């Protein structure tokens, strides 16, 4: 429903232009807005008019006009019974009626998109409601999911609504106090390079204007409105996988999750079985910091012994000794590509297991 503040602004604007005083009451006779307190009217007169069949009438020098919401009386507008005042009163009533329609449509649109994201609509309902709300069906879209600081969702929403507008076919809403959604309508033939640019624009805006660090993820580009929930679920998976394997990245794309996507979908018993098989009951957490640093730097340098030893400021033989020691304890030689891949996957699986264990509590 349209708010009292919006109605107050409407009649204030008319008063500033026409100098005509107006008052608006709800159908229970409670004052909603007024441009002045010049009118004095008994509450019972308003209630009697609201209950009558008349759309307008004049009583004791005041003109009463009903304002409808879906053919049901919602408000009563009062003005003086002069010809000019009555014309302005009808203009005000028409404006408030249009505001009611606009705010209802906005609410209906919010409700529609939220149910669409959550996959709560039948296919026939999607098409019927989209047509009623003037939302195009066959348009490329993508869903962005933003993780923000807790309690800053309203502040962040204002910035996003300045960047994405409903006139462009975009929609912005909050999932909870830490996550916001942007459904972005894209130009035809848009690719992921353009989507990356939009995501980077969001991060830059939030960092520089809102002074807020955010993580942005997005799903795949969809061609039809009915697939919005699919893109949202992909963006949600990208956010979860990004927290585990790509914590240093501000932007994570679903179509670039790589092996992280596969590991994220593994059942926990299978992960535990794999780790027992690789480490024989041990865990990478049991390795000392020096060993873990050596392993990570070795992977960063694509298994290059010379470059790794240079960056670690150690002699090549020292690095070889460490790798030999690791091979004896795990049975995996990181200088052999197949063993290195196995070890790398095992480290990712352990990360995933730790994340899942922490989120359960």
N, C-alpha and C positions, 0 to 999 in steps of 0.2 A: 504494500500500500504506500502511496505517496505520503511523505512526511509533512508535519505541520510547518517545519522550517521552509520546505520548498514552496508550500502554499503562501506562507508569509512573504517570501521573496517575490512571488508572482504578483500579489496585490500591492506590495510596496513599489514595484516597478511601474505598475499601472497608475498608482497614485502620483508618482513623480512626473508622469507624462500628462495625465488628465486632471489632476487635483480632485478627483472623485474619491470619496471615502467608501470603503468596503469592509464588511465583516463576514467571516466564514465560521459556521458551527457544524458539528457533526449531528447526526440524526437523533442523538440523545440530548441535544441542547447544550453541549459543552463547547465553549469557545475554542476554535482551532487557530485562527489568525485574524488580525484586524489592522487596518491602516490608521485608525484612531478610535478613541472610545466615545465618539460623538453620539452614537446611537444608544438608546436605553430601551431595552425590550424585555418583556417577561419571558422566562424560560418556557412557560406553558404554551405561549403562542407559537414558538418554534416547534415544539413537540407536536402540536395540533396540525401545523402545516406539513411537517414531515410525514405524518400518518395519513394525510389527505391524498386524494387522487390528483390534485392540481399540480401542474408543473411549475407554475408561478402565480403569484397573487400580490395585491397591495393591501396592507393593513396599517392603519394609523400613520399614514405618511411614509411608510417604508415599503419597499418592494422586495419580495421574497422570491428566490429562484432556486430550484432543486438542481443538484449536480449528481449525475448518475454514474454508477459503476456496474456494467453489464445489466443495464435496465433496472437496477435496484438503486433507490436513493442512498447516497453516501454522505453528502454534505448539503447544507443550506447556506446560500449566499444572500446577504442583505445589502441594500443600497437605498438611497433616498428615491422617492417616486417621481422625480423630475425626468423629463424625456431623455435628456443627455445622460443623466446618471443611470437610467435603466438600460440604455444602449451599452454603456461601459460595463454595467453589471453582467449583461449577457456575454460580452466579450470575455470578461473575467471567468465566467462559468464555463465557456467553451475552452479557454486556455487550461483551466484546472482539469476538465474532462480529458483533454489530450495528455496532460501530465499523468493522470491516472492510468491511461492506456499505455503510455510509454514506460512507466515504472512497472506495470504488470508484465509487459512484454520483456522487460529487462530481467525481472524475477524469473519468468518462465524460461528465458534463455539460459540463465544461470542454472536453473533446475535441470534443464535439458542437457546441457554440457556435462554437468556433474554426474548425471545418470548415465550419459553416454560413455564417459571415462571409466565408470565403475562397471560397465557392461550390464546395466540393469534394464535395458530397453529391448523389446522385440523389434525385429527388422521392420515390420510394418509401422510400428510406432515411430521409429527413427525417421522414416520418409514422411509420414503424415505431419509430425510435429515440426520437422525441419521446413516443410513447405509453409506451414502456418506462421513460423517465425522468420520466414524469408532468408533461410540459410541455404546456401548452394550445396548440392549433394556431390556433384562430380567436380571437385577441386582438389589439387594436390595440397596436402597439409602435413605437418610434422608436430610432434609434441616435445616440448622442452620441459625438463624438470629441474627446479632450482632448490638447492639446499642452502638455507640461510641461517643466521644466528637466531636462536630461540627468542620469541617475543617481538621480532622486528618485521613480522609479515605485513602489517598494515603500511609501514613505512616503505618497505620494498615494493608493495603492490602499487603505490602511487607512482613510483619511478617506472615500473613496467607498463602501467596503463598510459603513461606518456610516450612510451616507445612503441606499444602495440595498441591499435585502436579497433573497435568493433566495425568501424566504417571500412576498414581494410580486410574484414573477415576474420580478425584475430579475436582471441578470447583469453582472459587472464583470471585465474582463481587460486584460492589457497586450498591445499590438501589438509594441512595442519599448521601448527605454529612454526614448523621448521621447513616446510616444503611448499613451493608454489608451482603452478602449472601454467605454461603458455601454449595454447594451440595456435600455431602460426599457419595462415593460409599462404601458400607459395605461388609465385608466377609459374605458368606452364614451362615445362622443360627445365625446372630448377634441379640442381644436383647437390651433392653433399659439400662441395666447395662453398656454395652460397650459404648452406646451412651452418657450416663451420664459422663463416664470417658473422652470421647473426649471433651465434653462441658467443663468439669473441666480443661482439658489441655489447651483449648483456653483461659479461664479466667486466669489461672496461667501464661501463656505465655504473655498475654497482661499486666498483673499486674507487672510481674517481669522484662520482657525484654523491652516491649514498654512503661512501666510506664504509663499505661492507664487503667482506670476503665471501664469495659464493662459489659453489661447485655447480656446474651446469652439465646436464646429460641430455641426450636426445635419442629417440627411437629411429625407425626407418620412415622414409617418405611414403605416405599412403595416398591412394588415388580417390578413395570414396570416404564419405563421412562416417559410414558404419565401422570403419577400421581404426577410428581414433583410439579406442580402448587398446587395440593391439600396439600402436605406437607408444601409448602411455606405459603399458606393461614392459615394453622393451626399454624405455627410458628409466623405469624403476629398477630393472635388472642392471642396467648400466651404472646406476648410482650405487647399488649394493656391491657389484663387482669392482667398481672404481675404488670404493673404500678399502677393499681387501688388497688389490694388486696394483692400483695406480693412484695411491693416496696423494702423490705429489702433483697430480694433474688437476687443473681447474676445469677442463672440458673433457668429457668422456663420451664417445659415440658408441652406440650399441653395435654398429657394423664394424667396429674395430676392437672388440673385446678379445679377439683371438682365443688362445687356449684358456684364458680366464673364464670365458663363458662356459666352456665344457666342464672345467673343474667345479664351477659354482653349482652345476646341476648334478654332480655326483652324490649318491647317497652316502651318509656318514660311515656306515659299516664298511663300505667298499674302500673309502679313504683310509680307514684304520688298518684294513687288511694290506693295502698297498704300502703304507709306511712301515708296517711290521716286516714286510717282505724286503724292502729296500734297506732299512736301517737295523733290522734284526732286534727290534725292541727298543732301540735307542731313538733319540729325537735330535734334530738339528739344534734344539735349544740347549742340548748338552755340550755342544761345541763351544770352546772359549771364544772370546771376542776377536782375538788375532786370527783364528781360523775362519770365522765368519767374514771378517773383513777381506781376507785373502780370497775366499770363494767368490764374494760379490764383485770384487775388483777384477778377478779373472774372467767372470762372465761379461762384465762391462767392456772388456777389451777383446771380446770374441775369441777367448782361449789362447791369446797371444802371450807367451811366457815372457818374452823380452820387454814388451810394453807394460805388462803388469808389474814386473819387478822394478821397472823404472819409476812407475807411479807410486809404488809402495816404498820406494827408497831402500830397497834391499837388494842383495846380490842375487843373480839368477839362480845360483846353486841353493840359496836359502829358500827360494820359492819352490824349486824342485823338491827339496827336502820336505817342505810342508805338504806338497801335493802327494808325495810318496806316503807320508804319515797318514793323510786322509784316506788314501787308497787302502792301507792296511786295516784301518778301523771300519771302513764301509764296504770295501770290495769294489769301489768305483774309482776309475782313473779319469779325472776331469780333463786330461789331455786327449782322451779318446772321445770323439764326437757323440757316439751312442750313449756312453756313460754320462757325459756332460748333460745331454738332454734328459736322461732319466733323473739325474740329481736335481736339475732345474725344476722339473715338474714336481718332484718330491717336495722341494722347498715351497712351491706354490700351494701344494695340497696341505702342507702343515699350516701355512698362513690361513687358508680357508677354514681348516678345522678349528684353529684358535679363535677366529672371528665368530664362527657359529656357536662355539662354546660360550663365548662372552655375551653374545646376544640372547642366549637362552636365560640368562640370569638378570 
